[in-house]
Amino acid sequence: VIAGEGTKMERDYDFDSRLYFSDLDSAQDIGRRAGERVVERLNPRQVDTGKNVTVVFDPRVARGFVGHIAGAINGASVARKTSFLRDKMGQQVLKSGLSITDDPQIVRGSSSRPFDGEGVRGERLVMIEDGVLKHWFLSTSAAKEIGGFDTNGRGVRGGTTVSPASTNLALEPGDVSPEELIASVGNGFYVTELIGQGVNMITGEYSRGATGFWIENGKLSFPVSEVTIASNLKDMFMRVTPANDVDRKYGVAAPTLAIEGMTLAGR
């Protein structure tokens, strides 16, 4: 959806995806949400460059952040030494109190399956428990490459090859509402969209263009564009605080997330 005129036009979108047609949101609701999003983005500003900025990720963006965690604990990446968490099994990799689950048996789940691409039944796993890494995503070949592991039913077949992948992955929710989380920030940046592919999964370096809203006195104040947020995923994982609004209808589920101590490059 596009709104505005001339060089001041903005665009945004919304969508829904389900296994069962009856579970889909209505076209009217999807269109209304997209329209509301784009109107809120009109007349954006830039903000000053700053360090130690608290960045709040909208759930739509937070799913990508959880996807980075999934990529870092993928057995194929670990075997090839292309993950910055390859030596962290049994160690704390996420803020204490946080857990990430993966469950292929959720009824009507977007990524549910009775067995994986190798015919192995997968069970619900707590991949990261209380911040401690407990499992890799493993197929038979990835488990053998790493050594000392067995497949945990996460193999996905693509042509003649099988590679490990997550199923219904979720960063489990916290105890506060999104509004309470934003209010606790005081001043910061609420991200609704990320731009570019500036994530190095070998080192964890993270740098993405971003748009969203400035948080002032605990409330969303005005739209912001043309800024960059940066940090290292290892630090981000240890500084993340989740809200309680997780939506499990997608294959990757994440609530609103606040991450302290990021760098924001603006004007």
C-alpha positions as CSV (number, residue, x, y, z in Angstrom):
1,V,0.0,0.0,0.0
2,I,1.3,3.5,-0.9
3,A,0.3,6.8,0.7
4,G,1.5,10.4,0.3
5,E,2.3,12.5,-2.7
6,G,5.4,13.2,-4.8
7,T,8.7,12.5,-3.1
8,K,7.0,12.1,0.2
9,M,5.3,8.8,-0.5
10,E,5.6,5.9,1.9
11,R,4.7,2.3,1.5
12,D,3.9,-0.6,3.9
13,Y,2.2,-4.0,3.8
14,D,0.5,-6.7,5.7
15,F,-0.2,-10.4,5.0
16,D,-1.4,-13.6,6.5
17,S,-0.4,-17.2,5.8
18,R,-2.0,-20.3,7.2
19,L,-2.3,-24.0,6.4
20,Y,-6.1,-23.9,6.5
21,F,-8.1,-21.4,4.6
22,S,-10.6,-21.0,7.4
23,D,-7.8,-19.8,9.7
24,L,-6.8,-16.9,7.4
25,D,-7.5,-13.3,8.5
26,S,-10.0,-11.6,6.2
27,A,-8.9,-9.5,3.3
28,Q,-10.6,-6.5,4.8
29,D,-8.6,-6.8,8.1
30,I,-5.3,-7.3,6.2
31,G,-6.0,-4.3,4.0
32,R,-7.0,-2.1,6.9
33,R,-3.8,-3.0,8.9
34,A,-1.6,-2.3,5.8
35,G,-3.4,1.1,5.3
36,E,-3.0,2.1,9.0
37,R,0.7,1.1,8.9
38,V,1.5,3.2,5.9
39,V,-0.4,6.3,7.1
40,E,1.5,6.2,10.4
41,R,4.8,6.3,8.4
42,L,4.1,9.6,6.6
43,N,6.5,12.5,7.1
44,P,9.3,10.6,8.7
45,R,12.3,12.3,10.3
46,Q,15.9,11.5,11.0
47,V,17.3,11.3,14.5
48,D,20.7,12.0,15.9
49,T,23.4,9.3,16.0
50,G,23.8,7.7,19.4
51,K,25.3,4.8,21.3
52,N,23.7,2.7,23.9
53,V,20.3,3.1,22.3
54,T,17.5,0.7,23.3
55,V,15.9,-0.6,20.2
56,V,12.5,-2.3,20.3
57,F,11.7,-4.8,17.5
58,D,8.1,-5.0,16.3
59,P,7.0,-8.7,16.2
60,R,7.1,-8.8,12.5
61,V,10.8,-7.7,12.6
62,A,11.5,-9.8,15.7
63,R,10.8,-13.0,13.8
64,G,13.9,-12.3,11.7
65,F,15.9,-11.8,14.8
66,V,14.8,-15.2,16.1
67,G,15.7,-16.6,12.6
68,H,19.3,-15.4,13.2
69,I,19.3,-17.5,16.4
70,A,18.1,-20.5,14.4
71,G,20.8,-20.0,11.8
72,A,23.5,-19.9,14.5
73,I,22.4,-23.2,16.0
74,N,21.9,-25.0,12.7
75,G,24.0,-28.2,12.7
76,A,25.1,-27.6,9.1
77,S,26.5,-24.2,10.0
78,V,28.2,-25.7,13.1
79,A,29.8,-28.5,11.1
80,R,31.1,-26.0,8.5
81,K,32.3,-23.6,11.2
82,T,30.2,-20.8,9.8
83,S,28.4,-20.1,13.0
84,F,29.6,-17.8,15.8
85,L,27.9,-20.1,18.3
86,R,29.7,-23.3,17.1
87,D,31.7,-23.7,20.3
88,K,28.9,-22.8,22.7
89,M,27.0,-26.0,23.4
90,G,26.1,-26.2,27.1
91,Q,26.9,-22.5,27.6
92,Q,24.8,-19.4,28.1
93,V,24.1,-17.8,24.7
94,L,20.9,-16.0,25.5
95,K,19.8,-13.8,28.4
96,S,19.0,-15.8,31.5
97,G,15.3,-16.6,31.9
98,L,14.8,-16.9,28.1
99,S,14.0,-20.0,26.2
100,I,13.6,-21.0,22.5
101,T,11.4,-24.0,21.6
102,D,11.0,-25.9,18.4
103,D,7.9,-28.1,18.1
104,P,7.0,-30.0,14.9
105,Q,3.8,-31.5,16.4
106,I,1.7,-28.3,16.9
107,V,-1.8,-29.0,15.6
108,R,-2.3,-26.9,12.5
109,G,1.1,-25.3,12.9
110,S,2.6,-23.6,9.9
111,S,5.7,-25.8,9.9
112,S,4.3,-28.9,11.6
113,R,5.1,-32.4,10.2
114,P,4.6,-36.0,11.4
115,F,8.2,-36.8,10.4
116,D,11.1,-35.1,8.7
117,G,12.7,-35.5,5.3
118,E,14.5,-38.7,6.4
119,G,11.4,-40.2,7.9
120,V,12.4,-39.4,11.5
121,R,9.7,-38.3,13.9
122,G,10.7,-35.1,15.7
123,E,9.7,-34.2,19.2
124,R,9.3,-30.8,20.9
125,L,12.8,-29.5,21.9
126,V,13.8,-26.7,24.1
127,M,16.7,-25.5,22.0
128,I,17.8,-22.9,24.4
129,E,16.7,-23.2,28.0
130,D,17.1,-20.4,30.6
131,G,19.6,-18.9,28.2
132,V,21.7,-22.1,27.9
133,L,22.2,-23.8,24.5
134,K,20.9,-27.4,24.7
135,H,20.5,-28.6,21.1
136,W,21.6,-28.1,17.5
137,F,19.1,-28.5,14.6
138,L,20.3,-31.9,13.2
139,S,19.8,-34.1,10.3
140,T,21.6,-37.5,10.0
141,S,24.4,-36.0,7.9
142,A,24.9,-32.9,10.0
143,A,25.0,-35.0,13.2
144,K,27.7,-37.2,11.7
145,E,29.7,-34.2,10.5
146,I,29.7,-32.7,14.0
147,G,30.4,-36.0,15.6
148,G,28.9,-37.4,18.9
149,F,25.3,-36.5,18.0
150,D,22.3,-38.2,16.5
151,T,19.6,-36.6,14.3
152,N,16.8,-35.0,16.1
153,G,14.3,-35.1,13.3
154,R,15.0,-31.7,11.8
155,G,16.1,-32.8,8.3
156,V,14.5,-31.1,5.3
157,R,14.7,-32.7,1.9
158,G,15.6,-30.5,-1.1
159,G,16.1,-32.6,-4.2
160,T,18.7,-35.2,-3.4
161,T,20.0,-33.6,-0.2
162,V,18.8,-33.3,3.3
163,S,19.7,-30.3,5.5
164,P,18.7,-29.4,9.0
165,A,16.1,-26.7,9.7
166,S,13.7,-25.5,12.4
167,T,10.0,-26.4,12.5
168,N,7.6,-24.3,14.6
169,L,10.3,-22.1,16.3
170,A,9.4,-19.7,19.1
171,L,11.2,-17.3,21.4
172,E,9.0,-17.8,24.5
173,P,7.2,-14.7,25.8
174,G,8.0,-12.5,28.8
175,D,5.7,-11.2,31.5
176,V,5.0,-7.6,30.3
177,S,2.8,-6.2,27.6
178,P,4.3,-4.4,24.6
179,E,3.0,-1.1,26.0
180,E,4.7,-1.7,29.3
181,L,7.9,-2.7,27.6
182,I,7.9,0.4,25.4
183,A,7.1,2.6,28.5
184,S,10.1,1.1,30.3
185,V,12.4,2.2,27.5
186,G,11.8,5.9,28.1
187,N,13.6,7.1,24.9
188,G,14.6,4.7,22.1
189,F,13.8,3.4,18.7
190,Y,10.9,1.2,17.7
191,V,11.7,-0.7,14.5
192,T,9.0,-1.8,12.1
193,E,11.1,-2.6,9.0
194,L,14.7,-3.6,8.3
195,I,16.7,-3.0,5.1
196,G,19.7,-4.9,3.7
197,Q,21.5,-8.1,4.6
198,G,24.2,-6.8,7.0
199,V,24.5,-9.8,9.2
200,N,27.7,-11.8,9.4
201,M,26.9,-15.3,10.9
202,I,30.6,-16.1,11.3
203,T,31.4,-13.2,13.6
204,G,27.9,-12.1,14.7
205,E,28.4,-8.5,13.4
206,Y,25.0,-6.9,12.8
207,S,24.3,-3.7,10.8
208,R,20.9,-3.1,9.2
209,G,19.1,-0.1,7.7
210,A,15.9,0.6,9.6
211,T,12.6,2.5,9.7
212,G,10.1,2.8,12.5
213,F,9.2,5.3,15.3
214,W,11.0,7.2,17.9
215,I,10.1,6.4,21.5
216,E,9.9,9.5,23.6
217,N,8.9,9.4,27.3
218,G,7.8,5.8,26.9
219,K,5.5,6.4,23.9
220,L,5.7,6.2,20.1
221,S,6.3,9.8,19.1
222,F,7.0,10.3,15.4
223,P,8.1,8.2,12.3
224,V,11.8,7.7,11.6
225,S,13.6,6.7,8.4
226,E,17.1,6.6,6.9
227,V,18.9,5.3,10.0
228,T,21.1,2.3,10.7
229,I,21.2,0.1,13.8
230,A,24.3,-1.9,14.7
231,S,25.7,-4.3,17.3
232,N,26.9,-7.8,17.6
233,L,24.4,-10.7,17.8
234,K,26.3,-12.2,20.7
235,D,25.8,-9.0,22.7
236,M,22.2,-8.6,21.4
237,F,21.3,-12.1,22.6
238,M,22.4,-11.3,26.1
239,R,20.5,-8.0,26.3
240,V,17.1,-8.9,24.8
241,T,13.9,-8.5,26.8
242,P,10.6,-10.0,25.4
243,A,7.0,-8.8,25.8
244,N,4.1,-11.3,26.2
245,D,2.5,-10.9,22.7
246,V,3.9,-13.9,20.9
247,D,1.8,-15.0,17.9
248,R,2.4,-18.7,17.0
249,K,0.6,-18.7,13.7
250,Y,3.8,-18.5,11.7
251,G,6.7,-21.0,11.5
252,V,8.9,-18.5,13.5
253,A,7.1,-16.8,16.4
254,A,8.5,-13.9,18.4
255,P,7.0,-11.3,20.7
256,T,7.9,-7.6,20.8
257,L,11.6,-7.5,21.8
258,A,13.7,-4.7,23.4
259,I,17.4,-4.8,23.0
260,E,19.6,-2.5,25.0
261,G,23.0,-1.0,24.1
262,M,22.7,-0.8,20.3
263,T,24.3,1.9,18.1
264,L,22.1,4.0,16.0
265,A,23.5,5.9,13.0
266,G,21.3,8.9,12.0
267,R,22.1,12.4,10.9
